[in-house]
Amino acid sequence: MTVIKENWLLDLNLRLLIYLFIIYMHIDYRKITLAIIFSIIIIGLIAIPLGNPKFIYRAIALELSFVILSVFLWKGYTQALYACIPISLLVIIGNTLAPPHVNLMLTFSKPLNAIVLIVGGYILQALLIFFSIKYLSEIRSKRISKQL
């Protein structure tokens, strides 16, 4: 019985990897980067009321920076990608260096806050860094191929 479950799980993981590979090979990095930024904005809108009221102005400023980046990327200004990477790194580093955030993630004392923090403060930020770099490399390779 356990062998059947393990084979089924292995088959499911293999199919997921194949689908992800197919999607990865045909992905539009601009659209996925915009989708990640919009996801960060939505998670941020959820997180602001859950956070400490002392830091609400910082949270709103950070949220507005992602809104501005999304507008620039939507309009086609790819230079905004260069700002996405350091802002995401600052968010990840700031969350890691904040003892209340680390305590929240380790204890899950407030499960909703912890999930919002992990998803918005680490997973989506790392995805934004990765896909911003991929989008920039795609832009650069198109420029180089045009010159040849």
Chimera marker file (.cmm) of the C-alpha trace (Angstrom):
<marker_set name="trace">
<marker id="1" x="0.000" y="0.000" z="0.000" r="1" g="1" b="0" radius="0.5"/>
<marker id="2" x="2.774" y="2.461" z="0.839" r="1" g="1" b="0" radius="0.5"/>
<marker id="3" x="4.628" y="1.562" z="-2.357" r="1" g="1" b="0" radius="0.5"/>
<marker id="4" x="1.601" y="2.593" z="-4.405" r="1" g="1" b="0" radius="0.5"/>
<marker id="5" x="1.356" y="5.896" z="-2.536" r="1" g="1" b="0" radius="0.5"/>
<marker id="6" x="5.063" y="6.593" z="-2.997" r="1" g="1" b="0" radius="0.5"/>
<marker id="7" x="4.914" y="5.777" z="-6.726" r="1" g="1" b="0" radius="0.5"/>
<marker id="8" x="1.876" y="8.002" z="-7.121" r="1" g="1" b="0" radius="0.5"/>
<marker id="9" x="3.646" y="10.836" z="-5.334" r="1" g="1" b="0" radius="0.5"/>
<marker id="10" x="6.792" y="10.337" z="-7.412" r="1" g="1" b="0" radius="0.5"/>
<marker id="11" x="4.696" y="10.363" z="-10.595" r="1" g="1" b="0" radius="0.5"/>
<marker id="12" x="2.967" y="13.558" z="-9.504" r="1" g="1" b="0" radius="0.5"/>
<marker id="13" x="6.290" y="15.248" z="-8.709" r="1" g="1" b="0" radius="0.5"/>
<marker id="14" x="7.729" y="14.173" z="-12.051" r="1" g="1" b="0" radius="0.5"/>
<marker id="15" x="4.703" y="15.552" z="-13.903" r="1" g="1" b="0" radius="0.5"/>
<marker id="16" x="4.962" y="18.823" z="-12.000" r="1" g="1" b="0" radius="0.5"/>
<marker id="17" x="8.639" y="19.124" z="-12.900" r="1" g="1" b="0" radius="0.5"/>
<marker id="18" x="7.874" y="18.489" z="-16.569" r="1" g="1" b="0" radius="0.5"/>
<marker id="19" x="5.066" y="21.069" z="-16.594" r="1" g="1" b="0" radius="0.5"/>
<marker id="20" x="7.267" y="23.615" z="-14.819" r="1" g="1" b="0" radius="0.5"/>
<marker id="21" x="10.057" y="22.993" z="-17.336" r="1" g="1" b="0" radius="0.5"/>
<marker id="22" x="7.661" y="23.504" z="-20.248" r="1" g="1" b="0" radius="0.5"/>
<marker id="23" x="6.274" y="26.676" z="-18.688" r="1" g="1" b="0" radius="0.5"/>
<marker id="24" x="9.789" y="27.892" z="-17.860" r="1" g="1" b="0" radius="0.5"/>
<marker id="25" x="10.938" y="27.483" z="-21.450" r="1" g="1" b="0" radius="0.5"/>
<marker id="26" x="8.016" y="29.530" z="-22.846" r="1" g="1" b="0" radius="0.5"/>
<marker id="27" x="7.571" y="32.122" z="-20.146" r="1" g="1" b="0" radius="0.5"/>
<marker id="28" x="7.119" y="35.825" z="-20.727" r="1" g="1" b="0" radius="0.5"/>
<marker id="29" x="9.355" y="37.320" z="-18.042" r="1" g="1" b="0" radius="0.5"/>
<marker id="30" x="7.652" y="40.705" z="-18.212" r="1" g="1" b="0" radius="0.5"/>
<marker id="31" x="4.254" y="39.225" z="-17.390" r="1" g="1" b="0" radius="0.5"/>
<marker id="32" x="5.535" y="37.008" z="-14.597" r="1" g="1" b="0" radius="0.5"/>
<marker id="33" x="7.510" y="39.884" z="-13.054" r="1" g="1" b="0" radius="0.5"/>
<marker id="34" x="4.400" y="42.069" z="-13.108" r="1" g="1" b="0" radius="0.5"/>
<marker id="35" x="2.336" y="39.243" z="-11.613" r="1" g="1" b="0" radius="0.5"/>
<marker id="36" x="4.844" y="38.840" z="-8.785" r="1" g="1" b="0" radius="0.5"/>
<marker id="37" x="4.855" y="42.573" z="-8.058" r="1" g="1" b="0" radius="0.5"/>
<marker id="38" x="1.054" y="42.634" z="-8.030" r="1" g="1" b="0" radius="0.5"/>
<marker id="39" x="1.099" y="39.656" z="-5.650" r="1" g="1" b="0" radius="0.5"/>
<marker id="40" x="3.524" y="41.511" z="-3.385" r="1" g="1" b="0" radius="0.5"/>
<marker id="41" x="1.188" y="44.519" z="-3.407" r="1" g="1" b="0" radius="0.5"/>
<marker id="42" x="-1.811" y="42.369" z="-2.490" r="1" g="1" b="0" radius="0.5"/>
<marker id="43" x="0.068" y="40.588" z="0.301" r="1" g="1" b="0" radius="0.5"/>
<marker id="44" x="1.309" y="43.971" z="1.520" r="1" g="1" b="0" radius="0.5"/>
<marker id="45" x="-2.233" y="45.301" z="1.671" r="1" g="1" b="0" radius="0.5"/>
<marker id="46" x="-3.137" y="42.303" z="3.810" r="1" g="1" b="0" radius="0.5"/>
<marker id="47" x="-0.027" y="42.663" z="5.975" r="1" g="1" b="0" radius="0.5"/>
<marker id="48" x="-0.255" y="46.397" z="6.794" r="1" g="1" b="0" radius="0.5"/>
<marker id="49" x="-3.300" y="46.091" z="9.090" r="1" g="1" b="0" radius="0.5"/>
<marker id="50" x="-1.796" y="43.006" z="10.751" r="1" g="1" b="0" radius="0.5"/>
<marker id="51" x="1.527" y="44.695" z="11.538" r="1" g="1" b="0" radius="0.5"/>
<marker id="52" x="2.736" y="46.917" z="14.327" r="1" g="1" b="0" radius="0.5"/>
<marker id="53" x="1.072" y="50.364" z="14.170" r="1" g="1" b="0" radius="0.5"/>
<marker id="54" x="4.409" y="52.049" z="14.994" r="1" g="1" b="0" radius="0.5"/>
<marker id="55" x="5.759" y="51.067" z="11.579" r="1" g="1" b="0" radius="0.5"/>
<marker id="56" x="2.721" y="51.836" z="9.450" r="1" g="1" b="0" radius="0.5"/>
<marker id="57" x="4.375" y="54.757" z="7.629" r="1" g="1" b="0" radius="0.5"/>
<marker id="58" x="7.353" y="52.605" z="6.649" r="1" g="1" b="0" radius="0.5"/>
<marker id="59" x="5.045" y="49.856" z="5.466" r="1" g="1" b="0" radius="0.5"/>
<marker id="60" x="2.997" y="52.288" z="3.378" r="1" g="1" b="0" radius="0.5"/>
<marker id="61" x="6.165" y="53.788" z="1.868" r="1" g="1" b="0" radius="0.5"/>
<marker id="62" x="7.423" y="50.319" z="0.936" r="1" g="1" b="0" radius="0.5"/>
<marker id="63" x="4.023" y="49.436" z="-0.502" r="1" g="1" b="0" radius="0.5"/>
<marker id="64" x="3.995" y="52.628" z="-2.571" r="1" g="1" b="0" radius="0.5"/>
<marker id="65" x="7.449" y="51.811" z="-3.927" r="1" g="1" b="0" radius="0.5"/>
<marker id="66" x="6.119" y="48.502" z="-5.275" r="1" g="1" b="0" radius="0.5"/>
<marker id="67" x="3.085" y="50.281" z="-6.754" r="1" g="1" b="0" radius="0.5"/>
<marker id="68" x="5.366" y="52.787" z="-8.501" r="1" g="1" b="0" radius="0.5"/>
<marker id="69" x="7.609" y="49.977" z="-9.792" r="1" g="1" b="0" radius="0.5"/>
<marker id="70" x="4.585" y="48.131" z="-11.145" r="1" g="1" b="0" radius="0.5"/>
<marker id="71" x="3.368" y="51.252" z="-12.967" r="1" g="1" b="0" radius="0.5"/>
<marker id="72" x="6.790" y="51.800" z="-14.539" r="1" g="1" b="0" radius="0.5"/>
<marker id="73" x="7.059" y="48.160" z="-15.602" r="1" g="1" b="0" radius="0.5"/>
<marker id="74" x="3.492" y="48.202" z="-16.935" r="1" g="1" b="0" radius="0.5"/>
<marker id="75" x="4.384" y="51.209" z="-19.104" r="1" g="1" b="0" radius="0.5"/>
<marker id="76" x="7.472" y="49.413" z="-20.413" r="1" g="1" b="0" radius="0.5"/>
<marker id="77" x="10.241" y="51.151" z="-18.476" r="1" g="1" b="0" radius="0.5"/>
<marker id="78" x="12.580" y="48.236" z="-17.930" r="1" g="1" b="0" radius="0.5"/>
<marker id="79" x="14.990" y="50.363" z="-15.876" r="1" g="1" b="0" radius="0.5"/>
<marker id="80" x="12.590" y="49.803" z="-12.962" r="1" g="1" b="0" radius="0.5"/>
<marker id="81" x="13.857" y="46.228" z="-12.839" r="1" g="1" b="0" radius="0.5"/>
<marker id="82" x="17.159" y="47.544" z="-11.510" r="1" g="1" b="0" radius="0.5"/>
<marker id="83" x="15.268" y="48.952" z="-8.516" r="1" g="1" b="0" radius="0.5"/>
<marker id="84" x="13.309" y="45.750" z="-7.893" r="1" g="1" b="0" radius="0.5"/>
<marker id="85" x="16.400" y="43.761" z="-6.970" r="1" g="1" b="0" radius="0.5"/>
<marker id="86" x="17.788" y="45.980" z="-4.170" r="1" g="1" b="0" radius="0.5"/>
<marker id="87" x="14.340" y="46.700" z="-2.745" r="1" g="1" b="0" radius="0.5"/>
<marker id="88" x="13.600" y="42.986" z="-2.546" r="1" g="1" b="0" radius="0.5"/>
<marker id="89" x="16.985" y="42.345" z="-0.972" r="1" g="1" b="0" radius="0.5"/>
<marker id="90" x="16.306" y="45.051" z="1.610" r="1" g="1" b="0" radius="0.5"/>
<marker id="91" x="12.950" y="43.477" z="2.448" r="1" g="1" b="0" radius="0.5"/>
<marker id="92" x="14.514" y="40.024" z="2.892" r="1" g="1" b="0" radius="0.5"/>
<marker id="93" x="17.421" y="41.354" z="4.964" r="1" g="1" b="0" radius="0.5"/>
<marker id="94" x="15.140" y="43.572" z="7.043" r="1" g="1" b="0" radius="0.5"/>
<marker id="95" x="12.791" y="40.693" z="7.822" r="1" g="1" b="0" radius="0.5"/>
<marker id="96" x="15.711" y="38.468" z="8.742" r="1" g="1" b="0" radius="0.5"/>
<marker id="97" x="17.309" y="41.034" z="11.049" r="1" g="1" b="0" radius="0.5"/>
<marker id="98" x="14.066" y="41.904" z="12.872" r="1" g="1" b="0" radius="0.5"/>
<marker id="99" x="13.869" y="39.722" z="16.016" r="1" g="1" b="0" radius="0.5"/>
<marker id="100" x="10.045" y="39.909" z="16.209" r="1" g="1" b="0" radius="0.5"/>
<marker id="101" x="9.784" y="38.622" z="12.644" r="1" g="1" b="0" radius="0.5"/>
<marker id="102" x="12.178" y="35.757" z="13.301" r="1" g="1" b="0" radius="0.5"/>
<marker id="103" x="10.290" y="34.871" z="16.484" r="1" g="1" b="0" radius="0.5"/>
<marker id="104" x="6.979" y="34.959" z="14.630" r="1" g="1" b="0" radius="0.5"/>
<marker id="105" x="8.270" y="32.662" z="11.903" r="1" g="1" b="0" radius="0.5"/>
<marker id="106" x="9.773" y="30.206" z="14.362" r="1" g="1" b="0" radius="0.5"/>
<marker id="107" x="6.846" y="30.004" z="16.769" r="1" g="1" b="0" radius="0.5"/>
<marker id="108" x="3.864" y="30.655" z="14.466" r="1" g="1" b="0" radius="0.5"/>
<marker id="109" x="2.233" y="32.374" z="17.456" r="1" g="1" b="0" radius="0.5"/>
<marker id="110" x="0.057" y="34.286" z="14.990" r="1" g="1" b="0" radius="0.5"/>
<marker id="111" x="-0.303" y="31.853" z="12.071" r="1" g="1" b="0" radius="0.5"/>
<marker id="112" x="-1.834" y="34.319" z="9.591" r="1" g="1" b="0" radius="0.5"/>
<marker id="113" x="0.877" y="36.893" z="10.268" r="1" g="1" b="0" radius="0.5"/>
<marker id="114" x="3.585" y="34.245" z="9.916" r="1" g="1" b="0" radius="0.5"/>
<marker id="115" x="2.229" y="32.957" z="6.611" r="1" g="1" b="0" radius="0.5"/>
<marker id="116" x="1.854" y="36.482" z="5.224" r="1" g="1" b="0" radius="0.5"/>
<marker id="117" x="5.403" y="37.286" z="6.349" r="1" g="1" b="0" radius="0.5"/>
<marker id="118" x="6.927" y="34.164" z="4.833" r="1" g="1" b="0" radius="0.5"/>
<marker id="119" x="5.038" y="34.411" z="1.546" r="1" g="1" b="0" radius="0.5"/>
<marker id="120" x="5.316" y="38.175" z="1.067" r="1" g="1" b="0" radius="0.5"/>
<marker id="121" x="8.624" y="38.794" z="2.781" r="1" g="1" b="0" radius="0.5"/>
<marker id="122" x="10.652" y="35.889" z="1.472" r="1" g="1" b="0" radius="0.5"/>
<marker id="123" x="9.076" y="33.738" z="-1.242" r="1" g="1" b="0" radius="0.5"/>
<marker id="124" x="7.666" y="36.500" z="-3.440" r="1" g="1" b="0" radius="0.5"/>
<marker id="125" x="10.709" y="38.713" z="-2.887" r="1" g="1" b="0" radius="0.5"/>
<marker id="126" x="13.060" y="35.898" z="-3.944" r="1" g="1" b="0" radius="0.5"/>
<marker id="127" x="10.897" y="35.233" z="-6.995" r="1" g="1" b="0" radius="0.5"/>
<marker id="128" x="10.975" y="38.934" z="-7.859" r="1" g="1" b="0" radius="0.5"/>
<marker id="129" x="14.772" y="38.965" z="-7.681" r="1" g="1" b="0" radius="0.5"/>
<marker id="130" x="15.053" y="35.817" z="-9.809" r="1" g="1" b="0" radius="0.5"/>
<marker id="131" x="12.605" y="36.883" z="-12.509" r="1" g="1" b="0" radius="0.5"/>
<marker id="132" x="13.917" y="40.451" z="-12.612" r="1" g="1" b="0" radius="0.5"/>
<marker id="133" x="17.370" y="39.074" z="-13.366" r="1" g="1" b="0" radius="0.5"/>
<marker id="134" x="15.921" y="36.689" z="-15.971" r="1" g="1" b="0" radius="0.5"/>
<marker id="135" x="13.968" y="39.543" z="-17.587" r="1" g="1" b="0" radius="0.5"/>
<marker id="136" x="17.057" y="41.765" z="-17.645" r="1" g="1" b="0" radius="0.5"/>
<marker id="137" x="19.127" y="38.982" z="-19.204" r="1" g="1" b="0" radius="0.5"/>
<marker id="138" x="16.410" y="38.415" z="-21.813" r="1" g="1" b="0" radius="0.5"/>
<marker id="139" x="16.411" y="42.128" z="-22.685" r="1" g="1" b="0" radius="0.5"/>
<marker id="140" x="20.190" y="42.127" z="-22.921" r="1" g="1" b="0" radius="0.5"/>
<marker id="141" x="20.301" y="39.041" z="-25.142" r="1" g="1" b="0" radius="0.5"/>
<marker id="142" x="17.716" y="40.601" z="-27.484" r="1" g="1" b="0" radius="0.5"/>
<marker id="143" x="19.828" y="43.769" z="-27.732" r="1" g="1" b="0" radius="0.5"/>
<marker id="144" x="22.974" y="41.771" z="-28.466" r="1" g="1" b="0" radius="0.5"/>
<marker id="145" x="21.215" y="39.671" z="-31.110" r="1" g="1" b="0" radius="0.5"/>
<marker id="146" x="19.907" y="42.845" z="-32.801" r="1" g="1" b="0" radius="0.5"/>
<marker id="147" x="23.453" y="44.219" z="-32.998" r="1" g="1" b="0" radius="0.5"/>
<marker id="148" x="24.690" y="41.097" z="-34.745" r="1" g="1" b="0" radius="0.5"/>
<link id1="1" id2="2" r="1" g="1" b="0" radius="0.2"/>
<link id1="2" id2="3" r="1" g="1" b="0" radius="0.2"/>
<link id1="3" id2="4" r="1" g="1" b="0" radius="0.2"/>
<link id1="4" id2="5" r="1" g="1" b="0" radius="0.2"/>
<link id1="5" id2="6" r="1" g="1" b="0" radius="0.2"/>
<link id1="6" id2="7" r="1" g="1" b="0" radius="0.2"/>
<link id1="7" id2="8" r="1" g="1" b="0" radius="0.2"/>
<link id1="8" id2="9" r="1" g="1" b="0" radius="0.2"/>
<link id1="9" id2="10" r="1" g="1" b="0" radius="0.2"/>
<link id1="10" id2="11" r="1" g="1" b="0" radius="0.2"/>
<link id1="11" id2="12" r="1" g="1" b="0" radius="0.2"/>
<link id1="12" id2="13" r="1" g="1" b="0" radius="0.2"/>
<link id1="13" id2="14" r="1" g="1" b="0" radius="0.2"/>
<link id1="14" id2="15" r="1" g="1" b="0" radius="0.2"/>
<link id1="15" id2="16" r="1" g="1" b="0" radius="0.2"/>
<link id1="16" id2="17" r="1" g="1" b="0" radius="0.2"/>
<link id1="17" id2="18" r="1" g="1" b="0" radius="0.2"/>
<link id1="18" id2="19" r="1" g="1" b="0" radius="0.2"/>
<link id1="19" id2="20" r="1" g="1" b="0" radius="0.2"/>
<link id1="20" id2="21" r="1" g="1" b="0" radius="0.2"/>
<link id1="21" id2="22" r="1" g="1" b="0" radius="0.2"/>
<link id1="22" id2="23" r="1" g="1" b="0" radius="0.2"/>
<link id1="23" id2="24" r="1" g="1" b="0" radius="0.2"/>
<link id1="24" id2="25" r="1" g="1" b="0" radius="0.2"/>
<link id1="25" id2="26" r="1" g="1" b="0" radius="0.2"/>
<link id1="26" id2="27" r="1" g="1" b="0" radius="0.2"/>
<link id1="27" id2="28" r="1" g="1" b="0" radius="0.2"/>
<link id1="28" id2="29" r="1" g="1" b="0" radius="0.2"/>
<link id1="29" id2="30" r="1" g="1" b="0" radius="0.2"/>
<link id1="30" id2="31" r="1" g="1" b="0" radius="0.2"/>
<link id1="31" id2="32" r="1" g="1" b="0" radius="0.2"/>
<link id1="32" id2="33" r="1" g="1" b="0" radius="0.2"/>
<link id1="33" id2="34" r="1" g="1" b="0" radius="0.2"/>
<link id1="34" id2="35" r="1" g="1" b="0" radius="0.2"/>
<link id1="35" id2="36" r="1" g="1" b="0" radius="0.2"/>
<link id1="36" id2="37" r="1" g="1" b="0" radius="0.2"/>
<link id1="37" id2="38" r="1" g="1" b="0" radius="0.2"/>
<link id1="38" id2="39" r="1" g="1" b="0" radius="0.2"/>
<link id1="39" id2="40" r="1" g="1" b="0" radius="0.2"/>
<link id1="40" id2="41" r="1" g="1" b="0" radius="0.2"/>
<link id1="41" id2="42" r="1" g="1" b="0" radius="0.2"/>
<link id1="42" id2="43" r="1" g="1" b="0" radius="0.2"/>
<link id1="43" id2="44" r="1" g="1" b="0" radius="0.2"/>
<link id1="44" id2="45" r="1" g="1" b="0" radius="0.2"/>
<link id1="45" id2="46" r="1" g="1" b="0" radius="0.2"/>
<link id1="46" id2="47" r="1" g="1" b="0" radius="0.2"/>
<link id1="47" id2="48" r="1" g="1" b="0" radius="0.2"/>
<link id1="48" id2="49" r="1" g="1" b="0" radius="0.2"/>
<link id1="49" id2="50" r="1" g="1" b="0" radius="0.2"/>
<link id1="50" id2="51" r="1" g="1" b="0" radius="0.2"/>
<link id1="51" id2="52" r="1" g="1" b="0" radius="0.2"/>
<link id1="52" id2="53" r="1" g="1" b="0" radius="0.2"/>
<link id1="53" id2="54" r="1" g="1" b="0" radius="0.2"/>
<link id1="54" id2="55" r="1" g="1" b="0" radius="0.2"/>
<link id1="55" id2="56" r="1" g="1" b="0" radius="0.2"/>
<link id1="56" id2="57" r="1" g="1" b="0" radius="0.2"/>
<link id1="57" id2="58" r="1" g="1" b="0" radius="0.2"/>
<link id1="58" id2="59" r="1" g="1" b="0" radius="0.2"/>
<link id1="59" id2="60" r="1" g="1" b="0" radius="0.2"/>
<link id1="60" id2="61" r="1" g="1" b="0" radius="0.2"/>
<link id1="61" id2="62" r="1" g="1" b="0" radius="0.2"/>
<link id1="62" id2="63" r="1" g="1" b="0" radius="0.2"/>
<link id1="63" id2="64" r="1" g="1" b="0" radius="0.2"/>
<link id1="64" id2="65" r="1" g="1" b="0" radius="0.2"/>
<link id1="65" id2="66" r="1" g="1" b="0" radius="0.2"/>
<link id1="66" id2="67" r="1" g="1" b="0" radius="0.2"/>
<link id1="67" id2="68" r="1" g="1" b="0" radius="0.2"/>
<link id1="68" id2="69" r="1" g="1" b="0" radius="0.2"/>
<link id1="69" id2="70" r="1" g="1" b="0" radius="0.2"/>
<link id1="70" id2="71" r="1" g="1" b="0" radius="0.2"/>
<link id1="71" id2="72" r="1" g="1" b="0" radius="0.2"/>
<link id1="72" id2="73" r="1" g="1" b="0" radius="0.2"/>
<link id1="73" id2="74" r="1" g="1" b="0" radius="0.2"/>
<link id1="74" id2="75" r="1" g="1" b="0" radius="0.2"/>
<link id1="75" id2="76" r="1" g="1" b="0" radius="0.2"/>
<link id1="76" id2="77" r="1" g="1" b="0" radius="0.2"/>
<link id1="77" id2="78" r="1" g="1" b="0" radius="0.2"/>
<link id1="78" id2="79" r="1" g="1" b="0" radius="0.2"/>
<link id1="79" id2="80" r="1" g="1" b="0" radius="0.2"/>
<link id1="80" id2="81" r="1" g="1" b="0" radius="0.2"/>
<link id1="81" id2="82" r="1" g="1" b="0" radius="0.2"/>
<link id1="82" id2="83" r="1" g="1" b="0" radius="0.2"/>
<link id1="83" id2="84" r="1" g="1" b="0" radius="0.2"/>
<link id1="84" id2="85" r="1" g="1" b="0" radius="0.2"/>
<link id1="85" id2="86" r="1" g="1" b="0" radius="0.2"/>
<link id1="86" id2="87" r="1" g="1" b="0" radius="0.2"/>
<link id1="87" id2="88" r="1" g="1" b="0" radius="0.2"/>
<link id1="88" id2="89" r="1" g="1" b="0" radius="0.2"/>
<link id1="89" id2="90" r="1" g="1" b="0" radius="0.2"/>
<link id1="90" id2="91" r="1" g="1" b="0" radius="0.2"/>
<link id1="91" id2="92" r="1" g="1" b="0" radius="0.2"/>
<link id1="92" id2="93" r="1" g="1" b="0" radius="0.2"/>
<link id1="93" id2="94" r="1" g="1" b="0" radius="0.2"/>
<link id1="94" id2="95" r="1" g="1" b="0" radius="0.2"/>
<link id1="95" id2="96" r="1" g="1" b="0" radius="0.2"/>
<link id1="96" id2="97" r="1" g="1" b="0" radius="0.2"/>
<link id1="97" id2="98" r="1" g="1" b="0" radius="0.2"/>
<link id1="98" id2="99" r="1" g="1" b="0" radius="0.2"/>
<link id1="99" id2="100" r="1" g="1" b="0" radius="0.2"/>
<link id1="100" id2="101" r="1" g="1" b="0" radius="0.2"/>
<link id1="101" id2="102" r="1" g="1" b="0" radius="0.2"/>
<link id1="102" id2="103" r="1" g="1" b="0" radius="0.2"/>
<link id1="103" id2="104" r="1" g="1" b="0" radius="0.2"/>
<link id1="104" id2="105" r="1" g="1" b="0" radius="0.2"/>
<link id1="105" id2="106" r="1" g="1" b="0" radius="0.2"/>
<link id1="106" id2="107" r="1" g="1" b="0" radius="0.2"/>
<link id1="107" id2="108" r="1" g="1" b="0" radius="0.2"/>
<link id1="108" id2="109" r="1" g="1" b="0" radius="0.2"/>
<link id1="109" id2="110" r="1" g="1" b="0" radius="0.2"/>
<link id1="110" id2="111" r="1" g="1" b="0" radius="0.2"/>
<link id1="111" id2="112" r="1" g="1" b="0" radius="0.2"/>
<link id1="112" id2="113" r="1" g="1" b="0" radius="0.2"/>
<link id1="113" id2="114" r="1" g="1" b="0" radius="0.2"/>
<link id1="114" id2="115" r="1" g="1" b="0" radius="0.2"/>
<link id1="115" id2="116" r="1" g="1" b="0" radius="0.2"/>
<link id1="116" id2="117" r="1" g="1" b="0" radius="0.2"/>
<link id1="117" id2="118" r="1" g="1" b="0" radius="0.2"/>
<link id1="118" id2="119" r="1" g="1" b="0" radius="0.2"/>
<link id1="119" id2="120" r="1" g="1" b="0" radius="0.2"/>
<link id1="120" id2="121" r="1" g="1" b="0" radius="0.2"/>
<link id1="121" id2="122" r="1" g="1" b="0" radius="0.2"/>
<link id1="122" id2="123" r="1" g="1" b="0" radius="0.2"/>
<link id1="123" id2="124" r="1" g="1" b="0" radius="0.2"/>
<link id1="124" id2="125" r="1" g="1" b="0" radius="0.2"/>
<link id1="125" id2="126" r="1" g="1" b="0" radius="0.2"/>
<link id1="126" id2="127" r="1" g="1" b="0" radius="0.2"/>
<link id1="127" id2="128" r="1" g="1" b="0" radius="0.2"/>
<link id1="128" id2="129" r="1" g="1" b="0" radius="0.2"/>
<link id1="129" id2="130" r="1" g="1" b="0" radius="0.2"/>
<link id1="130" id2="131" r="1" g="1" b="0" radius="0.2"/>
<link id1="131" id2="132" r="1" g="1" b="0" radius="0.2"/>
<link id1="132" id2="133" r="1" g="1" b="0" radius="0.2"/>
<link id1="133" id2="134" r="1" g="1" b="0" radius="0.2"/>
<link id1="134" id2="135" r="1" g="1" b="0" radius="0.2"/>
<link id1="135" id2="136" r="1" g="1" b="0" radius="0.2"/>
<link id1="136" id2="137" r="1" g="1" b="0" radius="0.2"/>
<link id1="137" id2="138" r="1" g="1" b="0" radius="0.2"/>
<link id1="138" id2="139" r="1" g="1" b="0" radius="0.2"/>
<link id1="139" id2="140" r="1" g="1" b="0" radius="0.2"/>
<link id1="140" id2="141" r="1" g="1" b="0" radius="0.2"/>
<link id1="141" id2="142" r="1" g="1" b="0" radius="0.2"/>
<link id1="142" id2="143" r="1" g="1" b="0" radius="0.2"/>
<link id1="143" id2="144" r="1" g="1" b="0" radius="0.2"/>
<link id1="144" id2="145" r="1" g="1" b="0" radius="0.2"/>
<link id1="145" id2="146" r="1" g="1" b="0" radius="0.2"/>
<link id1="146" id2="147" r="1" g="1" b="0" radius="0.2"/>
<link id1="147" id2="148" r="1" g="1" b="0" radius="0.2"/>
</marker_set>
